[in-house]
Amino acid sequence: MTDFAEPSVPVTGGAMPLLGFGTWQIADADAPAAVQAALEAGYRHIDTATGYSNQRGVGKGVAASGLARDDVFVTTKLPPDNADRVRATIEESLDQLGLDHLDLWLVHWPPNGEARPDVWEQVVQAQQDGLTKAVGVSNYSLAQIDELTEATGVTPAVNQIKWSPAEFDRTVADGLRDRGVVLEGYSPFKASNLQDPTLVSIAEAHDVDTAQVIVAWHVAHGFVVIPKSSQPERIASNAAGARVQLTEDEVDRIDGLGR
């Protein structure tokens, strides 16, 4: 196995690898093989969600890897529709994943578009009870994060948002950093033009493909990135992007593709 666990970023209770494996739209039956392929390729961070309906398959893939529990960072998420059954949801997730704790549990979307500090309090309680090491949110605005912090005194460790060079927004990136919140990006390729001349020229300079450049750009910034694929070759190729060393000028040029 090739280990891409580093680089990582500190979060409550440990270190979160900047390279993660996304499992959205991977069927439960296909998840064990996909997760095993990712772990074999060196990923040490697996991202799923109650809403993906594949937690059992993801758990089987993690178990089949033979890796120690502390060597795999596992994230899942609370659906907004489950805002009134917070504790039951994390217990169901742990049961399906076959784990006794999560490394990170996120509120998947603001329930009804609202920050809901009362829900966040219950998420934090699950953390205090040892069911998850770190807690965070997904698809929250800076103002909603501030609302949670002001109401509870606990700032989310992570905000998982749609992110790519095309969506790069320095105000958002700086706002999260200033609040001590890790920016985790999903769908890194979806909004990107993989034939963009800037990405192509940088890829050619490093003898890699443009998807690998996008992964490398996330890592260079210290953003967590969770590319998703169910194809073993592409899974391994995406992972290799975490080892590409971009220059400051190249990072700046890619930043220029954003807002």
DOVEXVEX-722116 format. One record per residue (C-alpha): residue in three letters; chain; x, y, z. Coordinates in nm, 3 decimals. Example, Ala and Ser with C-alpha at 12.3 -4.5 7.8 and 13.67 -1.06 7.14 Angstrom:
BEGIN
+------+-------+---------+---------+---------+
: resn : chain :       x :       y :       z :
+------+-------+---------+---------+---------+
:  Ala :     A :   1.230 :  -0.450 :   0.780 :
:  Ser :     A :   1.367 :  -0.106 :   0.714 :
+------+-------+---------+---------+---------+
//
This chain:
BEGIN
+------+-------+---------+---------+---------+
: resn : chain :       x :       y :       z :
+------+-------+---------+---------+---------+
:  Met :     A :   0.000 :   0.000 :   0.000 :
:  Thr :     A :   0.105 :   0.357 :  -0.067 :
:  Asp :     A :   0.033 :   0.587 :   0.225 :
:  Phe :     A :  -0.097 :   0.934 :   0.139 :
:  Ala :     A :  -0.211 :   1.006 :   0.496 :
:  Glu :     A :   0.006 :   1.317 :   0.500 :
:  Pro :     A :  -0.033 :   1.603 :   0.462 :
:  Ser :     A :  -0.309 :   1.657 :   0.711 :
:  Val :     A :  -0.470 :   1.932 :   0.913 :
:  Pro :     A :  -0.536 :   1.922 :   1.289 :
:  Val :     A :  -0.895 :   1.875 :   1.404 :
:  Thr :     A :  -1.037 :   1.787 :   1.742 :
:  Gly :     A :  -0.901 :   1.453 :   1.855 :
:  Gly :     A :  -0.650 :   1.399 :   1.576 :
:  Ala :     A :  -0.538 :   1.485 :   1.225 :
:  Met :     A :  -0.762 :   1.501 :   0.918 :
:  Pro :     A :  -0.587 :   1.392 :   0.597 :
:  Leu :     A :  -0.618 :   1.656 :   0.326 :
:  Leu :     A :  -0.687 :   1.383 :   0.073 :
:  Gly :     A :  -1.018 :   1.208 :   0.127 :
:  Phe :     A :  -1.224 :   0.959 :  -0.071 :
:  Gly :     A :  -1.579 :   1.068 :  -0.151 :
:  Thr :     A :  -1.852 :   0.804 :  -0.179 :
:  Trp :     A :  -2.153 :   1.007 :  -0.296 :
:  Gln :     A :  -2.357 :   0.813 :  -0.557 :
:  Ile :     A :  -2.164 :   0.492 :  -0.492 :
:  Ala :     A :  -2.422 :   0.219 :  -0.428 :
:  Asp :     A :  -2.405 :   0.025 :  -0.103 :
:  Ala :     A :  -2.327 :  -0.294 :  -0.295 :
:  Asp :     A :  -2.037 :  -0.127 :  -0.476 :
:  Ala :     A :  -1.900 :   0.061 :  -0.177 :
:  Pro :     A :  -1.687 :  -0.219 :  -0.025 :
:  Ala :     A :  -1.479 :  -0.262 :  -0.341 :
:  Ala :     A :  -1.450 :   0.114 :  -0.400 :
:  Val :     A :  -1.340 :   0.185 :  -0.042 :
:  Gln :     A :  -1.093 :  -0.103 :  -0.048 :
:  Ala :     A :  -0.948 :   0.030 :  -0.374 :
:  Ala :     A :  -0.914 :   0.375 :  -0.219 :
:  Leu :     A :  -0.742 :   0.244 :   0.093 :
:  Glu :     A :  -0.514 :   0.030 :  -0.122 :
:  Ala :     A :  -0.425 :   0.341 :  -0.324 :
:  Gly :     A :  -0.325 :   0.521 :  -0.006 :
:  Tyr :     A :  -0.630 :   0.718 :   0.101 :
:  Arg :     A :  -0.671 :   0.725 :   0.478 :
:  His :     A :  -0.983 :   0.941 :   0.491 :
:  Ile :     A :  -1.325 :   0.811 :   0.385 :
:  Asp :     A :  -1.630 :   1.039 :   0.351 :
:  Thr :     A :  -1.988 :   0.912 :   0.354 :
:  Ala :     A :  -2.328 :   1.029 :   0.479 :
:  Thr :     A :  -2.654 :   0.887 :   0.608 :
:  Gly :     A :  -2.810 :   1.034 :   0.295 :
:  Tyr :     A :  -2.584 :   0.830 :   0.067 :
:  Ser :     A :  -2.742 :   0.503 :   0.187 :
:  Asn :     A :  -2.406 :   0.326 :   0.164 :
:  Gln :     A :  -2.273 :   0.330 :   0.519 :
:  Arg :     A :  -2.289 :  -0.048 :   0.554 :
:  Gly :     A :  -2.088 :  -0.095 :   0.237 :
:  Val :     A :  -1.838 :   0.171 :   0.338 :
:  Gly :     A :  -1.796 :   0.004 :   0.677 :
:  Lys :     A :  -1.735 :  -0.333 :   0.511 :
:  Gly :     A :  -1.466 :  -0.179 :   0.293 :
:  Val :     A :  -1.291 :  -0.024 :   0.591 :
:  Ala :     A :  -1.308 :  -0.350 :   0.787 :
:  Ala :     A :  -1.179 :  -0.557 :   0.495 :
:  Ser :     A :  -0.873 :  -0.333 :   0.457 :
:  Gly :     A :  -0.716 :  -0.476 :   0.771 :
:  Leu :     A :  -0.602 :  -0.127 :   0.870 :
:  Ala :     A :  -0.609 :  -0.026 :   1.235 :
:  Arg :     A :  -0.906 :   0.190 :   1.331 :
:  Asp :     A :  -0.681 :   0.484 :   1.418 :
:  Asp :     A :  -0.529 :   0.471 :   1.069 :
:  Val :     A :  -0.855 :   0.554 :   0.887 :
:  Phe :     A :  -1.034 :   0.887 :   0.930 :
:  Val :     A :  -1.408 :   0.829 :   0.883 :
:  Thr :     A :  -1.664 :   1.105 :   0.826 :
:  Thr :     A :  -2.041 :   1.077 :   0.796 :
:  Lys :     A :  -2.322 :   1.329 :   0.812 :
:  Leu :     A :  -2.655 :   1.408 :   0.977 :
:  Pro :     A :  -2.930 :   1.473 :   0.719 :
:  Pro :     A :  -3.125 :   1.796 :   0.776 :
:  Asp :     A :  -3.446 :   1.593 :   0.782 :
:  Asn :     A :  -3.310 :   1.412 :   1.091 :
:  Ala :     A :  -3.274 :   1.732 :   1.292 :
:  Asp :     A :  -3.524 :   1.600 :   1.546 :
:  Arg :     A :  -3.349 :   1.266 :   1.594 :
:  Val :     A :  -2.985 :   1.361 :   1.626 :
:  Arg :     A :  -2.869 :   1.099 :   1.876 :
:  Ala :     A :  -3.054 :   0.814 :   1.705 :
:  Thr :     A :  -2.896 :   0.908 :   1.372 :
:  Ile :     A :  -2.536 :   0.892 :   1.489 :
:  Glu :     A :  -2.605 :   0.564 :   1.669 :
:  Glu :     A :  -2.752 :   0.422 :   1.347 :
:  Ser :     A :  -2.449 :   0.545 :   1.151 :
:  Leu :     A :  -2.208 :   0.378 :   1.392 :
:  Asp :     A :  -2.406 :   0.055 :   1.376 :
:  Gln :     A :  -2.410 :   0.054 :   0.996 :
:  Leu :     A :  -2.043 :   0.145 :   0.969 :
:  Gly :     A :  -1.946 :  -0.112 :   1.230 :
:  Leu :     A :  -1.755 :   0.146 :   1.433 :
:  Asp :     A :  -1.759 :   0.258 :   1.795 :
:  His :     A :  -1.682 :   0.621 :   1.708 :
:  Leu :     A :  -1.651 :   0.858 :   1.414 :
:  Asp :     A :  -1.359 :   1.087 :   1.344 :
:  Leu :     A :  -1.587 :   1.361 :   1.213 :
:  Trp :     A :  -1.964 :   1.407 :   1.210 :
:  Leu :     A :  -2.116 :   1.687 :   1.004 :
:  Val :     A :  -2.459 :   1.848 :   0.982 :
:  His :     A :  -2.510 :   1.782 :   0.611 :
:  Trp :     A :  -2.715 :   2.094 :   0.528 :
:  Pro :     A :  -2.867 :   2.370 :   0.741 :
:  Pro :     A :  -3.209 :   2.229 :   0.840 :
:  Asn :     A :  -3.474 :   2.425 :   0.648 :
:  Gly :     A :  -3.195 :   2.663 :   0.555 :
:  Glu :     A :  -3.147 :   2.766 :   0.918 :
:  Ala :     A :  -2.838 :   2.734 :   1.136 :
:  Arg :     A :  -3.034 :   2.562 :   1.419 :
:  Pro :     A :  -2.808 :   2.602 :   1.724 :
:  Asp :     A :  -3.041 :   2.363 :   1.910 :
:  Val :     A :  -2.943 :   2.086 :   1.667 :
:  Trp :     A :  -2.576 :   2.185 :   1.693 :
:  Glu :     A :  -2.594 :   2.153 :   2.073 :
:  Gln :     A :  -2.703 :   1.790 :   2.033 :
:  Val :     A :  -2.425 :   1.724 :   1.782 :
:  Val :     A :  -2.174 :   1.865 :   2.030 :
:  Gln :     A :  -2.325 :   1.648 :   2.304 :
:  Ala :     A :  -2.262 :   1.339 :   2.091 :
:  Gln :     A :  -1.900 :   1.449 :   2.065 :
:  Gln :     A :  -1.875 :   1.502 :   2.439 :
:  Asp :     A :  -2.016 :   1.152 :   2.488 :
:  Gly :     A :  -1.737 :   1.003 :   2.277 :
:  Leu :     A :  -1.941 :   0.905 :   1.970 :
:  Thr :     A :  -1.729 :   1.126 :   1.743 :
:  Lys :     A :  -1.394 :   1.295 :   1.786 :
:  Ala :     A :  -1.476 :   1.609 :   1.588 :
:  Val :     A :  -1.794 :   1.781 :   1.474 :
:  Gly :     A :  -1.862 :   2.021 :   1.192 :
:  Val :     A :  -2.108 :   2.136 :   0.930 :
:  Ser :     A :  -2.157 :   2.120 :   0.555 :
:  Asn :     A :  -2.298 :   2.382 :   0.320 :
:  Tyr :     A :  -2.317 :   2.649 :   0.594 :
:  Ser :     A :  -2.250 :   3.018 :   0.536 :
:  Leu :     A :  -2.004 :   3.216 :   0.745 :
:  Ala :     A :  -2.298 :   3.392 :   0.913 :
:  Gln :     A :  -2.458 :   3.058 :   1.004 :
:  Ile :     A :  -2.130 :   2.935 :   1.151 :
:  Asp :     A :  -2.108 :   3.253 :   1.358 :
:  Glu :     A :  -2.464 :   3.193 :   1.479 :
:  Leu :     A :  -2.368 :   2.846 :   1.604 :
:  Thr :     A :  -2.056 :   2.976 :   1.777 :
:  Glu :     A :  -2.233 :   3.268 :   1.942 :
:  Ala :     A :  -2.518 :   3.050 :   2.067 :
:  Thr :     A :  -2.315 :   2.756 :   2.196 :
:  Gly :     A :  -1.955 :   2.864 :   2.237 :
:  Val :     A :  -1.846 :   2.578 :   2.008 :
:  Thr :     A :  -1.723 :   2.652 :   1.656 :
:  Pro :     A :  -1.753 :   2.376 :   1.394 :
:  Ala :     A :  -1.417 :   2.216 :   1.322 :
:  Val :     A :  -1.495 :   2.180 :   0.951 :
:  Asn :     A :  -1.724 :   2.326 :   0.686 :
:  Gln :     A :  -1.760 :   2.094 :   0.386 :
:  Ile :     A :  -1.866 :   2.295 :   0.082 :
:  Lys :     A :  -1.869 :   2.266 :  -0.296 :
:  Trp :     A :  -1.524 :   2.386 :  -0.397 :
:  Ser :     A :  -1.293 :   2.391 :  -0.695 :
:  Pro :     A :  -1.061 :   2.637 :  -0.873 :
:  Ala :     A :  -1.362 :   2.773 :  -1.063 :
:  Glu :     A :  -1.542 :   2.837 :  -0.733 :
:  Phe :     A :  -1.243 :   2.973 :  -0.544 :
:  Asp :     A :  -1.363 :   3.263 :  -0.331 :
:  Arg :     A :  -1.094 :   3.422 :  -0.117 :
:  Thr :     A :  -1.351 :   3.582 :   0.112 :
:  Val :     A :  -1.493 :   3.239 :   0.201 :
:  Ala :     A :  -1.150 :   3.075 :   0.234 :
:  Asp :     A :  -1.014 :   3.356 :   0.453 :
:  Gly :     A :  -1.337 :   3.375 :   0.655 :
:  Leu :     A :  -1.322 :   3.008 :   0.745 :
:  Arg :     A :  -0.949 :   3.024 :   0.823 :
:  Asp :     A :  -0.996 :   3.328 :   1.045 :
:  Arg :     A :  -1.262 :   3.137 :   1.240 :
:  Gly :     A :  -1.038 :   2.832 :   1.277 :
:  Val :     A :  -1.267 :   2.624 :   1.055 :
:  Val :     A :  -1.114 :   2.375 :   0.811 :
:  Leu :     A :  -1.238 :   2.418 :   0.454 :
:  Glu :     A :  -1.325 :   2.081 :   0.301 :
:  Gly :     A :  -1.417 :   2.079 :  -0.066 :
:  Tyr :     A :  -1.648 :   1.835 :  -0.242 :
:  Ser :     A :  -1.711 :   1.787 :  -0.616 :
:  Pro :     A :  -1.366 :   1.928 :  -0.702 :
:  Phe :     A :  -1.390 :   1.838 :  -1.070 :
:  Lys :     A :  -1.760 :   1.893 :  -1.139 :
:  Ala :     A :  -1.749 :   2.271 :  -1.178 :
:  Ser :     A :  -1.403 :   2.272 :  -1.331 :
:  Asn :     A :  -1.317 :   2.291 :  -1.698 :
:  Leu :     A :  -1.058 :   2.016 :  -1.719 :
:  Gln :     A :  -0.952 :   2.154 :  -2.059 :
:  Asp :     A :  -0.886 :   2.502 :  -1.923 :
:  Pro :     A :  -0.559 :   2.627 :  -2.077 :
:  Thr :     A :  -0.417 :   2.728 :  -1.738 :
:  Leu :     A :  -0.479 :   2.383 :  -1.591 :
:  Val :     A :  -0.352 :   2.212 :  -1.906 :
:  Ser :     A :  -0.026 :   2.406 :  -1.912 :
:  Ile :     A :   0.042 :   2.340 :  -1.545 :
:  Ala :     A :  -0.043 :   1.972 :  -1.588 :
:  Glu :     A :   0.197 :   1.945 :  -1.881 :
:  Ala :     A :   0.473 :   2.107 :  -1.676 :
:  His :     A :   0.437 :   1.835 :  -1.412 :
:  Asp :     A :   0.358 :   1.548 :  -1.653 :
:  Val :     A :   0.023 :   1.486 :  -1.482 :
:  Asp :     A :  -0.343 :   1.533 :  -1.577 :
:  Thr :     A :  -0.558 :   1.832 :  -1.490 :
:  Ala :     A :  -0.762 :   1.643 :  -1.230 :
:  Gln :     A :  -0.437 :   1.577 :  -1.044 :
:  Val :     A :  -0.352 :   1.947 :  -1.066 :
:  Ile :     A :  -0.686 :   2.032 :  -0.902 :
:  Val :     A :  -0.614 :   1.788 :  -0.618 :
:  Ala :     A :  -0.265 :   1.938 :  -0.580 :
:  Trp :     A :  -0.411 :   2.291 :  -0.569 :
:  His :     A :  -0.637 :   2.197 :  -0.278 :
:  Val :     A :  -0.346 :   2.044 :  -0.088 :
:  Ala :     A :  -0.122 :   2.345 :  -0.157 :
:  His :     A :  -0.383 :   2.569 :   0.005 :
:  Gly :     A :  -0.444 :   2.333 :   0.297 :
:  Phe :     A :  -0.799 :   2.263 :   0.177 :
:  Val :     A :  -0.930 :   1.911 :   0.233 :
:  Val :     A :  -1.036 :   1.754 :  -0.098 :
:  Ile :     A :  -1.259 :   1.450 :  -0.147 :
:  Pro :     A :  -1.252 :   1.336 :  -0.510 :
:  Lys :     A :  -1.497 :   1.057 :  -0.589 :
:  Ser :     A :  -1.470 :   0.771 :  -0.836 :
:  Ser :     A :  -1.566 :   0.405 :  -0.840 :
:  Gln :     A :  -1.295 :   0.314 :  -1.094 :
:  Pro :     A :  -0.975 :   0.179 :  -0.931 :
:  Glu :     A :  -0.745 :   0.340 :  -1.188 :
:  Arg :     A :  -0.904 :   0.682 :  -1.146 :
:  Ile :     A :  -0.912 :   0.642 :  -0.766 :
:  Ala :     A :  -0.535 :   0.584 :  -0.769 :
:  Ser :     A :  -0.472 :   0.861 :  -1.020 :
:  Asn :     A :  -0.662 :   1.116 :  -0.811 :
:  Ala :     A :  -0.462 :   1.013 :  -0.505 :
:  Ala :     A :  -0.136 :   1.072 :  -0.688 :
:  Gly :     A :  -0.239 :   1.436 :  -0.730 :
:  Ala :     A :  -0.177 :   1.488 :  -0.358 :
:  Arg :     A :   0.195 :   1.438 :  -0.425 :
:  Val :     A :   0.222 :   1.701 :  -0.700 :
:  Gln :     A :   0.417 :   2.004 :  -0.575 :
:  Leu :     A :   0.286 :   2.324 :  -0.732 :
:  Thr :     A :   0.485 :   2.647 :  -0.728 :
:  Glu :     A :   0.342 :   2.961 :  -0.567 :
:  Asp :     A :   0.300 :   3.111 :  -0.913 :
:  Glu :     A :   0.106 :   2.807 :  -1.031 :
:  Val :     A :  -0.123 :   2.823 :  -0.729 :
:  Asp :     A :  -0.184 :   3.194 :  -0.794 :
:  Arg :     A :  -0.265 :   3.126 :  -1.160 :
:  Ile :     A :  -0.518 :   2.860 :  -1.059 :
:  Asp :     A :  -0.667 :   3.096 :  -0.800 :
:  Gly :     A :  -0.726 :   3.335 :  -1.087 :
:  Leu :     A :  -0.980 :   3.093 :  -1.235 :
:  Gly :     A :  -1.213 :   3.166 :  -0.943 :
:  Arg :     A :  -1.418 :   3.460 :  -0.833 :
+------+-------+---------+---------+---------+
//
